[in-house]
Amino acid sequence: MVTRLSSKDAAFFYMEEAASPSHLCTMAVFDRAGARLGYEQVLEQVEQQLQLIPRYHQRVREVAGGLMRPVWVDDADFDITYHVRRSALPRPGSRDQLNDLLARLVSRPLDLGRPLWELYVIEGIEGDRFAVFTKSHRALVDPRGGALDIGQVMLDGSPEPPERREDLWMPRPEPGRLGLMFEGLAGVVSRPASGVDMVRYAFGDVADFAGKTGRTIADVASIVRGATTNGAVDPLSGGRSAIRRFCVAEAELAHFKKVRSRFGGTINDVALAVVAGVLRSWLVSRGHPVTASTSVRALVPLSVYPGDRAAPGTPPAVGDGEQSSDRYPVGPTYGETTVELALVDLPVGEPNAIVRLSQISHAMTSRPGASRAVAARNLMRLSGLTPPTLHAMGSRVTGSMSRRAFHLVVANAPGPQTPMYFAGARMLEMYPVLPLVPGQALSIGITSYDGKLFFGFDVERDAVPDVDVFPALVREAVDELLESL
């Protein structure tokens, strides 16, 4: 019996475009001090952890004639050295050099004929540091099927390396072509709808997809009414180039907590207010007309733990990296965690930072279902849920939305507030790299970890040549909020 790709995963696989590769990336920076870590040790560590995610030994095989969705099969020629690669920066190993390398890695599509992931160990970073860069296809990461992001299983809460597993992976025989065809025919006969399910998903609209998740007609209508952007924002409109630029920024989580404590809302509201401040300054610097009514619509995937939904009228829960639940639940449920979406108009035309925060908080709490909330600590109760998989879950859902409904994606995933390690090396920073939606020029991923918030800016190279200004703009936006305390 083979495992067939879900309709969603098959759509991601077939909709892969050279100009918009469908992979999610994570870049983590580690302190080499005290860690005996070479390339061979990394290979061994990764090979051990792959036993936790068997899907990473598998590749996608299409069914002849396209009778049914493709299937996952064990890669009999699996070569760990192809997927785990070694790279190094020239001296001095600066952050700009690292960002340039990551931009090139993000731009390269995955080989669809092999298991859909890659991991790079990048050495030579100034300050005796190294980075681990992971790249996984959206069709690969499906927590419902036990396929977590590889960036999640590589981390450990202890500096002591995990116990070595003695299990040896052996590929199962690959099914024959005729066997797959007959099984596909049998599936079409027994379940006729399954043969066209992938096509319906790939070409369906927002209302169709929402209906498949069991939502009410009223819920669907609320999305459709809000699914048209209030005009294009030219600097955020991309072309069809696959070439990327990438930069990062960081901020103290304590500063976001102070702002939240003083003005209310959630950490996620404050993060969105910072993004609004960044976009305002960036648009003004580019000479784009910004008036009092100018707004930028962001698609914001949020993770919700249904077991801790608040009763109506209960204020949002308080926790490190907390997120209020989204008002438009269009995502699937993985275990007890649901990925939901919010379409949020960021008020970039408002000159006052506190007013921007107030407007965002009001928008996030005035939508249907706004009384539901979840603290980050509740997400951490789940079995090892960490930012890479949470971002992957959000990315899978955002891929279902029409690109005409929003200008950019902003995804904030709460992470652990205690140190994490990779083969004994302490992780210092973790940055998400979200895939760009075709026709859009910017996506922003945010992760909280060990007392800080880390921002990853993925942009189309030609559309946003000035991406290097974003770190300074993040600092200015945070300072603007702190000055109002």
PEQUI-V258862 format. One record per residue. N is the residue number from 0. SS is DSSP state (H for helix, E for strand, L for the rest). PSI is psi in whole degrees, 0 to 359 (* if undefined). NEAR is the number of other ideal C-beta (glycine too) atoms within 12 Angstrom. Layout:
n=N ss=SS psi=PSI near=NEAR
n=N ss=SS psi=PSI near=NEAR
//
This chain:
n=0 ss=L psi=126 near=12
n=1 ss=L psi=160 near=25
n=2 ss=E psi=121 near=25
n=3 ss=E psi=143 near=31
n=4 ss=L psi=142 near=37
n=5 ss=L psi=165 near=28
n=6 ss=H psi=321 near=33
n=7 ss=H psi=314 near=37
n=8 ss=H psi=322 near=39
n=9 ss=H psi=322 near=34
n=10 ss=H psi=316 near=28
n=11 ss=H psi=319 near=41
n=12 ss=H psi=314 near=37
n=13 ss=H psi=336 near=25
n=14 ss=L psi=4 near=29
n=15 ss=L psi=130 near=29
n=16 ss=E psi=147 near=21
n=17 ss=L psi=325 near=17
n=18 ss=L psi=345 near=25
n=19 ss=E psi=72 near=33
n=20 ss=L psi=140 near=37
n=21 ss=L psi=55 near=39
n=22 ss=E psi=153 near=44
n=23 ss=E psi=138 near=51
n=24 ss=E psi=157 near=48
n=25 ss=E psi=136 near=52
n=26 ss=E psi=122 near=47
n=27 ss=E psi=138 near=47
n=28 ss=E psi=135 near=39
n=29 ss=E psi=154 near=36
n=30 ss=E psi=120 near=25
n=31 ss=L psi=342 near=31
n=32 ss=L psi=127 near=16
n=33 ss=L psi=358 near=15
n=34 ss=L psi=126 near=24
n=35 ss=L psi=92 near=15
n=36 ss=L psi=112 near=31
n=37 ss=L psi=178 near=18
n=38 ss=H psi=321 near=24
n=39 ss=H psi=321 near=17
n=40 ss=H psi=323 near=24
n=41 ss=H psi=314 near=37
n=42 ss=H psi=313 near=24
n=43 ss=H psi=318 near=21
n=44 ss=H psi=315 near=37
n=45 ss=H psi=316 near=36
n=46 ss=H psi=323 near=31
n=47 ss=H psi=314 near=26
n=48 ss=H psi=337 near=37
n=49 ss=H psi=341 near=32
n=50 ss=H psi=340 near=23
n=51 ss=H psi=341 near=28
n=52 ss=L psi=76 near=34
n=53 ss=H psi=334 near=27
n=54 ss=H psi=335 near=36
n=55 ss=H psi=354 near=42
n=56 ss=H psi=1 near=34
n=57 ss=E psi=154 near=36
n=58 ss=E psi=168 near=34
n=59 ss=E psi=131 near=33
n=60 ss=E psi=127 near=32
n=61 ss=L psi=150 near=26
n=62 ss=L psi=128 near=33
n=63 ss=H psi=135 near=20
n=64 ss=H psi=353 near=15
n=65 ss=H psi=29 near=18
n=66 ss=L psi=326 near=26
n=67 ss=L psi=173 near=35
n=68 ss=L psi=155 near=38
n=69 ss=L psi=169 near=33
n=70 ss=E psi=158 near=33
n=71 ss=E psi=129 near=38
n=72 ss=E psi=148 near=34
n=73 ss=E psi=137 near=25
n=74 ss=L psi=104 near=30
n=75 ss=L psi=337 near=18
n=76 ss=L psi=25 near=16
n=77 ss=L psi=129 near=25
n=78 ss=L psi=106 near=18
n=79 ss=H psi=329 near=28
n=80 ss=H psi=341 near=18
n=81 ss=H psi=321 near=19
n=82 ss=H psi=329 near=33
n=83 ss=E psi=112 near=33
n=84 ss=E psi=156 near=27
n=85 ss=E psi=136 near=26
n=86 ss=E psi=165 near=28
n=87 ss=E psi=147 near=19
n=88 ss=L psi=146 near=27
n=89 ss=L psi=158 near=17
n=90 ss=L psi=141 near=11
n=91 ss=L psi=5 near=13
n=92 ss=L psi=45 near=26
n=93 ss=L psi=169 near=17
n=94 ss=H psi=324 near=28
n=95 ss=H psi=320 near=22
n=96 ss=H psi=320 near=23
n=97 ss=H psi=316 near=37
n=98 ss=H psi=320 near=36
n=99 ss=H psi=318 near=26
n=100 ss=H psi=316 near=31
n=101 ss=H psi=323 near=40
n=102 ss=H psi=320 near=33
n=103 ss=H psi=320 near=23
n=104 ss=H psi=320 near=33
n=105 ss=H psi=325 near=44
n=106 ss=H psi=336 near=30
n=107 ss=L psi=126 near=22
n=108 ss=L psi=156 near=24
n=109 ss=L psi=154 near=35
n=110 ss=L psi=111 near=21
n=111 ss=L psi=352 near=26
n=112 ss=L psi=358 near=17
n=113 ss=L psi=172 near=26
n=114 ss=L psi=137 near=39
n=115 ss=L psi=60 near=40
n=116 ss=E psi=158 near=46
n=117 ss=E psi=152 near=37
n=118 ss=E psi=130 near=42
n=119 ss=E psi=131 near=35
n=120 ss=E psi=116 near=39
n=121 ss=E psi=113 near=35
n=122 ss=E psi=172 near=30
n=123 ss=E psi=18 near=23
n=124 ss=E psi=136 near=35
n=125 ss=L psi=149 near=20
n=126 ss=L psi=22 near=20
n=127 ss=L psi=52 near=19
n=128 ss=E psi=164 near=30
n=129 ss=E psi=164 near=39
n=130 ss=E psi=151 near=44
n=131 ss=E psi=120 near=47
n=132 ss=E psi=121 near=45
n=133 ss=E psi=147 near=50
n=134 ss=E psi=120 near=41
n=135 ss=E psi=138 near=43
n=136 ss=E psi=147 near=41
n=137 ss=L psi=332 near=41
n=138 ss=L psi=340 near=41
n=139 ss=L psi=321 near=45
n=140 ss=L psi=103 near=45
n=141 ss=E psi=94 near=38
n=142 ss=H psi=334 near=36
n=143 ss=H psi=328 near=25
n=144 ss=H psi=13 near=24
n=145 ss=L psi=9 near=25
n=146 ss=E psi=89 near=37
n=147 ss=L psi=167 near=40
n=148 ss=L psi=140 near=48
n=149 ss=H psi=333 near=44
n=150 ss=H psi=342 near=45
n=151 ss=H psi=313 near=39
n=152 ss=H psi=347 near=38
n=153 ss=L psi=340 near=42
n=154 ss=L psi=150 near=42
n=155 ss=E psi=149 near=28
n=156 ss=L psi=1 near=19
n=157 ss=L psi=144 near=16
n=158 ss=L psi=346 near=24
n=159 ss=L psi=127 near=13
n=160 ss=L psi=145 near=24
n=161 ss=L psi=159 near=22
n=162 ss=L psi=143 near=13
n=163 ss=L psi=133 near=15
n=164 ss=L psi=137 near=16
n=165 ss=L psi=353 near=8
n=166 ss=L psi=138 near=14
n=167 ss=L psi=124 near=12
n=168 ss=L psi=132 near=24
n=169 ss=L psi=129 near=13
n=170 ss=L psi=140 near=19
n=171 ss=L psi=150 near=19
n=172 ss=L psi=138 near=11
n=173 ss=L psi=136 near=19
n=174 ss=L psi=151 near=23
n=175 ss=L psi=161 near=15
n=176 ss=H psi=316 near=18
n=177 ss=H psi=323 near=13
n=178 ss=H psi=318 near=20
n=179 ss=H psi=322 near=29
n=180 ss=H psi=314 near=21
n=181 ss=H psi=320 near=19
n=182 ss=H psi=322 near=27
n=183 ss=H psi=317 near=30
n=184 ss=H psi=317 near=21
n=185 ss=H psi=322 near=18
n=186 ss=H psi=321 near=25
n=187 ss=H psi=320 near=22
n=188 ss=H psi=315 near=15
n=189 ss=H psi=330 near=13
n=190 ss=L psi=79 near=18
n=191 ss=L psi=326 near=14
n=192 ss=L psi=333 near=17
n=193 ss=H psi=334 near=26
n=194 ss=H psi=336 near=25
n=195 ss=H psi=3 near=21
n=196 ss=H psi=318 near=28
n=197 ss=H psi=317 near=31
n=198 ss=H psi=318 near=20
n=199 ss=H psi=319 near=21
n=200 ss=H psi=315 near=32
n=201 ss=H psi=325 near=24
n=202 ss=H psi=2 near=17
n=203 ss=L psi=164 near=22
n=204 ss=L psi=183 near=23
n=205 ss=H psi=317 near=35
n=206 ss=H psi=322 near=27
n=207 ss=H psi=314 near=24
n=208 ss=H psi=318 near=35
n=209 ss=H psi=321 near=32
n=210 ss=H psi=328 near=21
n=211 ss=H psi=344 near=23
n=212 ss=L psi=8 near=27
n=213 ss=L psi=20 near=16
n=214 ss=L psi=161 near=29
n=215 ss=L psi=162 near=17
n=216 ss=H psi=323 near=13
n=217 ss=H psi=320 near=15
n=218 ss=H psi=317 near=27
n=219 ss=H psi=316 near=26
n=220 ss=H psi=323 near=18
n=221 ss=H psi=326 near=26
n=222 ss=H psi=314 near=38
n=223 ss=H psi=321 near=26
n=224 ss=H psi=327 near=17
n=225 ss=L psi=12 near=29
n=226 ss=L psi=16 near=28
n=227 ss=L psi=124 near=19
n=228 ss=L psi=157 near=27
n=229 ss=L psi=47 near=22
n=230 ss=L psi=146 near=18
n=231 ss=L psi=144 near=21
n=232 ss=L psi=104 near=33
n=233 ss=H psi=314 near=19
n=234 ss=H psi=341 near=32
n=235 ss=H psi=3 near=38
n=236 ss=E psi=122 near=28
n=237 ss=L psi=170 near=33
n=238 ss=L psi=224 near=20
n=239 ss=L psi=27 near=18
n=240 ss=L psi=143 near=24
n=241 ss=L psi=356 near=28
n=242 ss=L psi=130 near=29
n=243 ss=E psi=161 near=41
n=244 ss=E psi=156 near=37
n=245 ss=E psi=140 near=43
n=246 ss=E psi=166 near=39
n=247 ss=E psi=160 near=38
n=248 ss=E psi=158 near=36
n=249 ss=E psi=157 near=31
n=250 ss=E psi=158 near=38
n=251 ss=E psi=126 near=24
n=252 ss=H psi=328 near=33
n=253 ss=H psi=325 near=21
n=254 ss=H psi=321 near=31
n=255 ss=H psi=324 near=41
n=256 ss=H psi=320 near=31
n=257 ss=H psi=316 near=20
n=258 ss=H psi=316 near=40
n=259 ss=H psi=317 near=36
n=260 ss=H psi=325 near=16
n=261 ss=H psi=320 near=19
n=262 ss=H psi=358 near=28
n=263 ss=L psi=187 near=23
n=264 ss=L psi=205 near=36
n=265 ss=L psi=169 near=44
n=266 ss=H psi=321 near=45
n=267 ss=H psi=323 near=49
n=268 ss=H psi=317 near=41
n=269 ss=H psi=319 near=50
n=270 ss=H psi=318 near=51
n=271 ss=H psi=325 near=49
n=272 ss=H psi=322 near=48
n=273 ss=H psi=316 near=45
n=274 ss=H psi=319 near=47
n=275 ss=H psi=318 near=49
n=276 ss=H psi=320 near=44
n=277 ss=H psi=312 near=43
n=278 ss=H psi=323 near=44
n=279 ss=H psi=308 near=35
n=280 ss=H psi=322 near=29
n=281 ss=H psi=316 near=37
n=282 ss=H psi=319 near=31
n=283 ss=H psi=318 near=22
n=284 ss=H psi=335 near=19
n=285 ss=L psi=3 near=23
n=286 ss=L psi=15 near=11
n=287 ss=L psi=134 near=22
n=288 ss=L psi=124 near=16
n=289 ss=L psi=116 near=25
n=290 ss=L psi=176 near=16
n=291 ss=L psi=335 near=16
n=292 ss=L psi=2 near=15
n=293 ss=L psi=133 near=28
n=294 ss=L psi=158 near=31
n=295 ss=E psi=125 near=46
n=296 ss=E psi=123 near=38
n=297 ss=E psi=138 near=46
n=298 ss=E psi=119 near=46
n=299 ss=E psi=103 near=49
n=300 ss=E psi=135 near=48
n=301 ss=E psi=150 near=54
n=302 ss=E psi=131 near=51
n=303 ss=E psi=135 near=47
n=304 ss=E psi=100 near=35
n=305 ss=H psi=333 near=24
n=306 ss=H psi=344 near=18
n=307 ss=H psi=29 near=30
n=308 ss=L psi=136 near=25
n=309 ss=L psi=154 near=27
n=310 ss=L psi=155 near=11
n=311 ss=L psi=135 near=13
n=312 ss=L psi=353 near=11
n=313 ss=L psi=132 near=18
n=314 ss=L psi=159 near=21
n=315 ss=L psi=144 near=33
n=316 ss=L psi=155 near=31
n=317 ss=L psi=130 near=25
n=318 ss=L psi=158 near=28
n=319 ss=L psi=123 near=32
n=320 ss=L psi=22 near=43
n=321 ss=L psi=159 near=41
n=322 ss=E psi=132 near=50
n=323 ss=E psi=155 near=49
n=324 ss=L psi=158 near=42
n=325 ss=L psi=159 near=41
n=326 ss=L psi=348 near=30
n=327 ss=E psi=84 near=46
n=328 ss=L psi=96 near=34
n=329 ss=L psi=2 near=45
n=330 ss=L psi=166 near=39
n=331 ss=L psi=167 near=33
n=332 ss=E psi=128 near=23
n=333 ss=E psi=106 near=31
n=334 ss=L psi=240 near=26
n=335 ss=L psi=5 near=21
n=336 ss=E psi=129 near=37
n=337 ss=E psi=136 near=39
n=338 ss=E psi=126 near=47
n=339 ss=E psi=164 near=44
n=340 ss=E psi=146 near=49
n=341 ss=E psi=136 near=51
n=342 ss=E psi=113 near=41
n=343 ss=E psi=125 near=45
n=344 ss=E psi=109 near=36
n=345 ss=E psi=122 near=43
n=346 ss=L psi=71 near=36
n=347 ss=L psi=344 near=44
n=348 ss=L psi=347 near=27
n=349 ss=L psi=121 near=28
n=350 ss=L psi=339 near=19
n=351 ss=L psi=123 near=21
n=352 ss=H psi=321 near=33
n=353 ss=H psi=323 near=28
n=354 ss=H psi=321 near=24
n=355 ss=H psi=315 near=42
n=356 ss=H psi=316 near=41
n=357 ss=H psi=318 near=28
n=358 ss=H psi=321 near=30
n=359 ss=H psi=315 near=44
n=360 ss=H psi=319 near=33
n=361 ss=H psi=317 near=22
n=362 ss=H psi=323 near=32
n=363 ss=H psi=338 near=44
n=364 ss=H psi=353 near=32
n=365 ss=L psi=1 near=18
n=366 ss=L psi=166 near=31
n=367 ss=L psi=135 near=26
n=368 ss=L psi=12 near=31
n=369 ss=L psi=345 near=31
n=370 ss=L psi=346 near=22
n=371 ss=L psi=138 near=33
n=372 ss=E psi=161 near=39
n=373 ss=E psi=138 near=42
n=374 ss=L psi=152 near=31
n=375 ss=H psi=327 near=43
n=376 ss=H psi=332 near=24
n=377 ss=H psi=323 near=29
n=378 ss=H psi=323 near=42
n=379 ss=L psi=345 near=32
n=380 ss=L psi=332 near=19
n=381 ss=L psi=162 near=30
n=382 ss=L psi=89 near=18
n=383 ss=L psi=14 near=30
n=384 ss=L psi=123 near=35
n=385 ss=L psi=170 near=42
n=386 ss=H psi=317 near=51
n=387 ss=H psi=315 near=49
n=388 ss=H psi=323 near=44
n=389 ss=H psi=317 near=51
n=390 ss=H psi=322 near=52
n=391 ss=H psi=318 near=51
n=392 ss=H psi=316 near=44
n=393 ss=H psi=319 near=50
n=394 ss=H psi=323 near=46
n=395 ss=H psi=323 near=44
n=396 ss=H psi=320 near=40
n=397 ss=H psi=333 near=45
n=398 ss=L psi=349 near=42
n=399 ss=L psi=346 near=40
n=400 ss=L psi=148 near=39
n=401 ss=L psi=135 near=31
n=402 ss=H psi=343 near=31
n=403 ss=H psi=351 near=24
n=404 ss=H psi=348 near=34
n=405 ss=L psi=165 near=39
n=406 ss=L psi=329 near=42
n=407 ss=E psi=166 near=46
n=408 ss=E psi=134 near=44
n=409 ss=E psi=113 near=48
n=410 ss=E psi=126 near=48
n=411 ss=E psi=117 near=49
n=412 ss=E psi=123 near=50
n=413 ss=E psi=141 near=46
n=414 ss=L psi=177 near=46
n=415 ss=L psi=146 near=34
n=416 ss=L psi=21 near=28
n=417 ss=L psi=155 near=20
n=418 ss=L psi=144 near=25
n=419 ss=L psi=157 near=37
n=420 ss=E psi=153 near=29
n=421 ss=E psi=111 near=41
n=422 ss=L psi=40 near=37
n=423 ss=L psi=348 near=27
n=424 ss=E psi=133 near=36
n=425 ss=E psi=132 near=31
n=426 ss=E psi=129 near=41
n=427 ss=E psi=325 near=30
n=428 ss=E psi=151 near=38
n=429 ss=E psi=120 near=47
n=430 ss=E psi=128 near=46
n=431 ss=E psi=148 near=51
n=432 ss=E psi=102 near=48
n=433 ss=L psi=143 near=49
n=434 ss=L psi=148 near=45
n=435 ss=L psi=140 near=47
n=436 ss=L psi=135 near=36
n=437 ss=L psi=132 near=27
n=438 ss=L psi=357 near=26
n=439 ss=E psi=152 near=42
n=440 ss=L psi=351 near=41
n=441 ss=E psi=137 near=43
n=442 ss=E psi=148 near=47
n=443 ss=E psi=122 near=52
n=444 ss=E psi=141 near=47
n=445 ss=E psi=136 near=49
n=446 ss=E psi=134 near=46
n=447 ss=E psi=136 near=45
n=448 ss=E psi=129 near=39
n=449 ss=L psi=48 near=31
n=450 ss=L psi=7 near=23
n=451 ss=E psi=161 near=33
n=452 ss=E psi=132 near=47
n=453 ss=E psi=127 near=41
n=454 ss=E psi=132 near=43
n=455 ss=E psi=124 near=49
n=456 ss=E psi=114 near=44
n=457 ss=E psi=123 near=50
n=458 ss=E psi=157 near=40
n=459 ss=E psi=131 near=36
n=460 ss=L psi=311 near=27
n=461 ss=L psi=328 near=20
n=462 ss=L psi=329 near=28
n=463 ss=L psi=74 near=38
n=464 ss=L psi=345 near=19
n=465 ss=L psi=33 near=25
n=466 ss=H psi=336 near=37
n=467 ss=H psi=348 near=22
n=468 ss=H psi=345 near=25
n=469 ss=H psi=319 near=34
n=470 ss=H psi=317 near=28
n=471 ss=H psi=324 near=20
n=472 ss=H psi=327 near=34
n=473 ss=H psi=313 near=38
n=474 ss=H psi=317 near=24
n=475 ss=H psi=319 near=25
n=476 ss=H psi=321 near=39
n=477 ss=H psi=315 near=36
n=478 ss=H psi=323 near=21
n=479 ss=H psi=321 near=30
n=480 ss=H psi=318 near=40
n=481 ss=H psi=325 near=28
n=482 ss=L psi=343 near=17
n=483 ss=L psi=358 near=23
n=484 ss=L psi=* near=20
//
